[in-house]
Amino acid sequence: MKLYPMKLKPFVSETIWGGRKLIEEYHVETEKANAAEGWMLSCHPSGFGSVANGELAGVSLPDAVAKYPEICGKNAENFEDFPILIKFIDARDDLSVQVHPTKEYCELTGRGQSKTECWYIIDCDEDAHLILGFKDKITPEQFKEAIESNTLTEYVDKVKVKKGDFFFIESGTLHAICKGILLAEVQESSNTTYRIYDYNRVGNDGKPRELHVADGVAVTKLEKYTQPDFSKGSELYSDGKKLLADCPLFKTWKLDIDGDLADTADGSSFVSLLVLDGEGKLDCCGETLELIKGDSIFIPANAGEYKLNGKLEIIETRI
């Protein structure tokens, strides 16, 4: 197969808390009532994307990767499955207070998948906030009692957010995206969530949504949230390219382009480009793709030099 930049069609998830911004502003197509999440780069069996252009048009991303594993790059050999999942999330209402398991807990219990993630705030209401960790360190007994007595929100730390904020959330961290937030998420390819508190809501079936209190208490770090500092490596990159996260799972940057930005897709990893805003174009492998906000582009490993042109805000991710 001749290498070329692939435009991806996402899987869309509808939920009780989701909004319609992805449909109305980010060109995400769905017949569902809302687009709570657009899984913009996904090989996960719970919801995978497909290729929208070129030779592989109409082929699911998992099938493309299975047939041509070399497009993922050398670093993908370190993982059993395709390692990451990239989303847009539009929270019209509060998400549940939840936690994702650590790798150690999944190995201990023999179920689930660990999930470390990071969030870039694309837009938000003026008074929007996240729940991240606790105000102070608490004991497992205090945690369990707070859940059972419906007082958990008195213990959690509510972090006010603004456009452009970034948060890295390791597995085991208590968290919730709250209403009025639109964000981009880069995460381990996992769909394991332990829901701890859900504001006594009922689901679309009229029944209270399932909670996972025992697992949540077992895996949650009962302390204040701390944000890792990844700025040490940021001076290595060109103007317009800012390092957001650098961990064993993925590297993520924010690109602010006004004009041209040239880069290379070498043999180590594919390049994911998620367009947050603006318009422009990508020149790669002798092809030109027009870019608008909401686009998700997969540049195969070993595609070589490419150039972005226009006025664009992009989240770039490699493994």
C-alpha positions, 0 to 999 in steps of 0.5 A: 500500500502507498502511504498517505494521510488518512482522514478518519470518521469517528464513532459517536457515543450518545449519553444522558449528559451529552451535548450537540456542539460536536454535531453543530460546530465540529462536523461530527456526523450522527443520527443520534440525539446528541454527540457526548463523545466523538472517538476520533482515533479509536481501534477499541471494540466498544467503538472504532473509527474508519478511514474516510479517504483514499485506498482504504476508504470505508475500511475500519481502523482496526482492520487497516491496522491489522492488515498493515501493522507497519503504519503504526510504527516501531513503538507500537510493538511495545503494546499488545493492542493499539495503545491509544484512544483520542476523543472529543467530549462535550459535557452539557451536564455533569459526568459521574464522579469516577475512577479508572483502574491501574494496571496493577489492579487489573492484573490483580483482579483479572479484569478491566483495562487501565486508563491514564488520560489527559484533557485539553480544555477547548472551550467552557462556560465561565463558571465551569470546573472539574472534580480532581482528587480530594481537598485533603487526604482521607481514609478508605473508611471516610471515602466509603462513608461519604459515598454511602451518605451522599456527602462525597462532593463535600470532600472532592476538590473542584478545580475551576477551568478556562480555555487552554487549560491542560490536565494529566490524570493518572489511573487511580485518580478520582475525577469528573468532567462537569457541565459546560466543558468541551475538551479533547482527551488523549487516553489509553485505549480502555473503556473501563470506568468505575462509577462512584457517584452519579447525583442520584440520576436515572439512565435512559431506561428509568433506572439508577445507573450502576455504581462500582463502589467496591472497585472504586474504593479499592483503586482510588488514590485518596489524596489531593490531585497533583499535575505532573510537570512536562515542561522540561522537554518543551524547549526541544520543539519549534515555535508553534509546538508546545509539549503537553504530556510525555509518558510511556503511553503517548506524547502529546503537543498543542500546535498553534499554526499561523502560516507553515509548520513542517515536521516528519513522521518517522518509523517510530510512530504514526502521527495523530492530528486532531483539529480543534479550530481554524482552517488550513491544509496538510501536504503529505506523501504527495497529497494535499488534504483540506483541514477544518475544525473537527478533522482527525488525521492519521499520518502513517509511520514512515510517511516522511516529511509533511507540512501544515499550512493555514491558521490552525489549532491542533492536538498532535499525538504520537506513541 
